[in-house]
Amino acid sequence: MCWGLPDFMEKGKSIIEVKNLNKSFGQNHVLRDFSLELSQGENLVILGKSGSGKSVLIKCIIRLIEQDSGRITVFDQDISLLDQDEMDLLRADVGFLFQSNALYDSMTVRKNLEFPLRRHWTREQRAIHAESAVKEALDDVGLLHTIDMMPAELSGGMRKRIALARTIILKPKVILYDEPTTGLDPITAREISELMNRIQEKYNTASIIISHDMNCIRMTANRIIMLIEGRNYAEGTFENLIKNQDPRVREFFEGL
Protein backbone atom coordinates (compact mmCIF):
# COMPACT_ATOMS: atom_id res chain seq x y z
CA MET A 1 0.00 0.00 0.00
CA CYS A 2 1.37 3.43 -0.94
CA TRP A 3 1.72 5.90 1.90
CA GLY A 4 2.53 8.93 -0.29
CA LEU A 5 1.08 12.26 0.74
CA PRO A 6 -2.32 13.04 -0.83
CA ASP A 7 -2.74 16.17 -2.93
CA PHE A 8 -4.90 17.67 -0.18
CA MET A 9 -1.93 17.89 2.18
CA GLU A 10 -0.39 20.96 0.61
CA LYS A 11 1.83 22.84 3.05
CA GLY A 12 0.01 25.90 4.40
CA LYS A 13 -3.47 24.91 3.22
CA SER A 14 -6.21 25.66 5.75
CA ILE A 15 -7.73 22.37 6.89
CA ILE A 16 -9.63 23.26 10.08
CA GLU A 17 -11.57 26.46 10.66
CA VAL A 18 -13.51 27.25 13.81
CA LYS A 19 -15.63 30.40 13.69
CA ASN A 20 -17.54 32.00 16.57
CA LEU A 21 -17.82 28.72 18.47
CA ASN A 22 -19.98 28.73 21.58
CA LYS A 23 -20.44 25.92 24.09
CA SER A 24 -22.05 26.04 27.50
CA PHE A 25 -22.87 23.45 30.14
CA GLY A 26 -25.78 24.91 32.03
CA GLN A 27 -24.67 28.32 33.30
CA ASN A 28 -21.01 27.53 32.62
CA HIS A 29 -20.08 29.30 29.38
CA VAL A 30 -16.96 27.39 28.34
CA LEU A 31 -16.38 28.75 24.81
CA ARG A 32 -17.49 32.22 23.75
CA ASP A 33 -17.24 33.16 20.06
CA PHE A 34 -13.98 31.24 19.85
CA SER A 35 -12.25 31.13 16.46
CA LEU A 36 -9.13 29.50 15.06
CA GLU A 37 -7.64 28.35 11.80
CA LEU A 38 -5.22 25.42 11.41
CA SER A 39 -2.98 25.07 8.36
CA GLN A 40 -1.52 21.89 6.94
CA GLY A 41 1.86 21.04 8.45
CA GLU A 42 1.35 23.37 11.44
CA ASN A 43 1.59 22.55 15.14
CA LEU A 44 -0.92 24.79 16.89
CA VAL A 45 -0.90 24.82 20.70
CA ILE A 46 -3.98 25.80 22.71
CA LEU A 47 -2.81 27.17 26.05
CA GLY A 48 -5.09 27.98 28.95
CA LYS A 49 -5.76 27.24 32.60
CA SER A 50 -7.35 24.00 33.76
CA GLY A 51 -11.07 24.04 33.06
CA SER A 52 -10.75 26.78 30.45
CA GLY A 53 -12.33 24.67 27.69
CA LYS A 54 -9.29 23.35 25.82
CA SER A 55 -10.38 19.71 25.78
CA VAL A 56 -13.98 20.72 25.07
CA LEU A 57 -12.71 22.56 21.99
CA ILE A 58 -10.96 19.57 20.42
CA LYS A 59 -13.88 17.29 21.26
CA CYS A 60 -16.19 19.73 19.45
CA ILE A 61 -13.88 19.61 16.42
CA ILE A 62 -14.47 15.87 16.01
CA ARG A 63 -18.06 16.14 17.27
CA LEU A 64 -17.64 14.06 20.38
CA ILE A 65 -19.38 17.10 21.89
CA GLU A 66 -21.98 19.10 19.95
CA GLN A 67 -21.44 22.85 19.82
CA ASP A 68 -24.23 25.25 20.75
CA SER A 69 -23.51 27.62 17.87
CA GLY A 70 -20.77 28.63 15.49
CA ARG A 71 -19.22 26.80 12.57
CA ILE A 72 -16.55 24.10 12.44
CA THR A 73 -15.11 23.17 9.05
CA VAL A 74 -12.76 20.20 8.71
CA PHE A 75 -11.29 19.39 5.28
CA ASP A 76 -13.71 21.94 3.76
CA GLN A 77 -16.71 20.14 5.30
CA ASP A 78 -19.10 21.72 7.80
CA ILE A 79 -19.22 18.92 10.38
CA SER A 80 -22.70 19.90 11.58
CA LEU A 81 -24.05 18.82 8.17
CA LEU A 82 -22.45 15.35 8.17
CA ASP A 83 -24.34 12.19 9.03
CA GLN A 84 -22.83 9.48 11.25
CA ASP A 85 -21.21 7.54 8.40
CA GLU A 86 -19.69 10.73 6.98
CA MET A 87 -18.36 11.70 10.40
CA ASP A 88 -16.77 8.26 10.81
CA LEU A 89 -14.97 8.70 7.48
CA LEU A 90 -13.77 12.14 8.52
CA ARG A 91 -12.54 10.88 11.89
CA ALA A 92 -10.35 8.32 10.12
CA ASP A 93 -8.28 11.29 8.92
CA VAL A 94 -8.14 12.89 12.38
CA GLY A 95 -5.99 11.11 14.94
CA PHE A 96 -6.76 11.69 18.63
CA LEU A 97 -4.16 11.05 21.33
CA PHE A 98 -6.01 10.77 24.62
CA GLN A 99 -4.44 12.09 27.81
CA SER A 100 -5.05 8.68 29.43
CA ASN A 101 -3.66 6.82 26.34
CA ALA A 102 -6.86 4.70 26.25
CA LEU A 103 -5.03 1.44 25.49
CA TYR A 104 -6.93 -1.82 25.91
CA ASP A 105 -5.28 -3.60 28.85
CA SER A 106 -6.49 -7.03 27.71
CA MET A 107 -4.92 -6.68 24.24
CA THR A 108 -1.30 -6.97 23.16
CA VAL A 109 0.38 -3.98 21.55
CA ARG A 110 -0.22 -5.60 18.16
CA LYS A 111 -3.95 -6.00 18.83
CA ASN A 112 -4.22 -2.44 20.13
CA LEU A 113 -2.77 -1.11 16.88
CA GLU A 114 -4.91 -3.42 14.76
CA PHE A 115 -8.10 -2.15 16.42
CA PRO A 116 -8.54 1.00 14.25
CA LEU A 117 -7.66 -1.05 11.17
CA ARG A 118 -10.55 -3.42 11.89
CA ARG A 119 -12.88 -0.44 12.06
CA HIS A 120 -11.73 1.38 8.93
CA TRP A 121 -10.16 -1.22 6.62
CA THR A 122 -11.78 -4.09 4.76
CA ARG A 123 -10.88 -7.66 5.64
CA GLU A 124 -8.83 -7.91 2.44
CA GLN A 125 -6.89 -4.73 3.25
CA ARG A 126 -6.13 -6.03 6.73
CA ALA A 127 -4.99 -9.39 5.42
CA ILE A 128 -2.53 -7.77 3.01
CA HIS A 129 -1.36 -4.66 4.84
CA ALA A 130 -2.06 -4.91 8.60
CA GLU A 131 1.26 -6.50 9.57
CA SER A 132 3.37 -3.95 7.71
CA ALA A 133 1.23 -1.04 8.97
CA VAL A 134 1.59 -2.15 12.60
CA LYS A 135 5.34 -2.60 12.27
CA GLU A 136 5.80 0.75 10.52
CA ALA A 137 3.83 2.60 13.22
CA LEU A 138 5.82 0.90 15.98
CA ASP A 139 9.08 1.61 14.19
CA ASP A 140 8.07 5.30 13.96
CA VAL A 141 7.88 5.47 17.75
CA GLY A 142 10.95 3.25 18.34
CA LEU A 143 9.08 0.34 19.95
CA LEU A 144 8.92 -2.43 17.36
CA HIS A 145 10.26 -4.87 19.95
CA THR A 146 7.11 -4.45 22.09
CA ILE A 147 4.73 -5.79 19.41
CA ASP A 148 3.64 -8.86 21.42
CA MET A 149 3.83 -7.29 24.88
CA MET A 150 0.90 -6.25 27.07
CA PRO A 151 0.35 -2.62 28.14
CA ALA A 152 0.97 -3.58 31.79
CA GLU A 153 4.52 -4.60 30.86
CA LEU A 154 5.34 -1.12 29.55
CA SER A 155 6.48 2.05 31.30
CA GLY A 156 4.34 5.19 31.22
CA GLY A 157 6.44 6.69 28.46
CA MET A 158 6.26 3.50 26.41
CA ARG A 159 2.47 3.37 26.76
CA LYS A 160 2.30 6.97 25.52
CA ARG A 161 4.41 5.99 22.49
CA ILE A 162 2.18 2.99 21.77
CA ALA A 163 -0.90 5.23 21.99
CA LEU A 164 0.78 7.57 19.52
CA ALA A 165 1.60 4.65 17.21
CA ARG A 166 -2.08 3.68 17.24
CA THR A 167 -3.00 7.30 16.50
CA ILE A 168 -0.79 7.48 13.39
CA ILE A 169 -1.43 4.00 12.00
CA LEU A 170 -4.19 5.27 9.67
CA LYS A 171 -1.91 8.10 8.49
CA PRO A 172 -4.22 10.91 9.66
CA LYS A 173 -3.95 14.36 8.11
CA VAL A 174 -4.50 15.94 11.54
CA ILE A 175 -3.56 14.84 15.06
CA LEU A 176 -5.27 16.21 18.16
CA TYR A 177 -3.04 15.84 21.23
CA ASP A 178 -4.72 16.11 24.63
CA GLU A 179 -1.98 16.83 27.21
CA PRO A 180 0.56 14.50 25.56
CA THR A 181 3.24 14.83 28.28
CA THR A 182 1.10 14.92 31.43
CA GLY A 183 2.36 12.54 34.12
CA LEU A 184 5.71 11.90 32.42
CA ASP A 185 9.13 12.68 33.86
CA PRO A 186 10.99 15.58 32.19
CA ILE A 187 13.30 13.35 30.11
CA THR A 188 10.44 11.20 28.79
CA ALA A 189 8.31 14.30 28.17
CA ARG A 190 11.11 15.74 26.06
CA GLU A 191 11.35 12.49 24.09
CA ILE A 192 7.60 12.57 23.38
CA SER A 193 7.86 16.21 22.24
CA GLU A 194 10.73 15.31 19.91
CA LEU A 195 8.69 12.38 18.58
CA MET A 196 5.73 14.68 17.85
CA ASN A 197 8.03 16.88 15.78
CA ARG A 198 9.43 13.91 13.87
CA ILE A 199 5.94 12.71 13.00
CA GLN A 200 4.99 16.21 11.84
CA GLU A 201 8.06 16.30 9.60
CA LYS A 202 7.69 12.77 8.21
CA TYR A 203 3.96 12.86 7.43
CA ASN A 204 3.34 16.61 7.05
CA THR A 205 0.60 16.35 9.65
CA ALA A 206 -1.15 19.32 11.18
CA SER A 207 -1.70 19.17 14.93
CA ILE A 208 -3.68 20.87 17.64
CA ILE A 209 -1.86 20.36 20.93
CA ILE A 210 -3.48 20.89 24.31
CA SER A 211 -0.70 21.27 26.89
CA HIS A 212 0.34 22.91 30.16
CA ASP A 213 3.94 21.74 29.70
CA MET A 214 5.87 24.86 28.71
CA ASN A 215 8.91 22.84 27.63
CA CYS A 216 6.69 20.77 25.31
CA ILE A 217 5.09 23.96 24.01
CA ARG A 218 8.44 25.62 23.40
CA MET A 219 9.65 22.56 21.45
CA THR A 220 6.57 21.82 19.36
CA ALA A 221 4.54 25.01 18.80
CA ASN A 222 4.63 26.80 15.48
CA ARG A 223 1.88 29.02 16.87
CA ILE A 224 0.07 29.38 20.20
CA ILE A 225 -3.49 30.49 20.97
CA MET A 226 -4.27 31.67 24.50
CA LEU A 227 -7.72 30.49 25.55
CA ILE A 228 -8.91 32.83 28.30
CA GLU A 229 -12.54 33.21 29.43
CA GLY A 230 -13.63 31.10 26.47
CA ARG A 231 -12.11 33.40 23.87
CA ASN A 232 -9.08 33.55 21.61
CA TYR A 233 -7.41 36.11 23.87
CA ALA A 234 -4.00 36.28 22.19
CA GLU A 235 -1.99 34.35 19.66
CA GLY A 236 1.49 34.25 18.22
CA THR A 237 4.73 32.31 18.35
CA PHE A 238 6.34 31.30 21.63
CA GLU A 239 8.93 34.04 21.12
CA ASN A 240 6.20 36.65 20.52
CA LEU A 241 4.08 35.72 23.52
CA ILE A 242 6.92 35.42 26.03
CA LYS A 243 7.60 39.12 25.35
CA ASN A 244 3.93 40.11 25.68
CA GLN A 245 3.44 42.51 28.61
CA ASP A 246 -0.27 41.80 29.11
CA PRO A 247 -0.51 40.46 32.70
CA ARG A 248 -2.97 37.73 31.68
CA VAL A 249 -0.48 36.45 29.12
CA ARG A 250 2.60 37.01 31.26
CA GLU A 251 1.41 34.73 34.06
CA PHE A 252 1.77 31.68 31.78
CA PHE A 253 5.42 32.50 31.08
CA GLU A 254 6.63 33.51 34.53
CA GLY A 255 9.97 31.96 35.42
CA LEU A 256 10.93 31.21 31.81
Protein Blocks (a to p, Z undefined) as FASTA:
>chain_A
ZZbdcfklgghiafbdcehiacdehjacfbghiacdddehiacdddddehilmmmmmmmm
nopaccfbdcddeehiafklpcfklmmmmmmmmccddfklopafkbcfklmmmmmmmmmp
cfklmmmmmmmmmmmmmmmnopmmmmmpcfklpcfklmmmmmmmmmmmnopabdcdehkl
goiafklmmmmmmmmmmmmmmnopacddddfblklmmmmmmbdcddeehiafbgcdfklm
mmpcbfklmmmmgoZZ
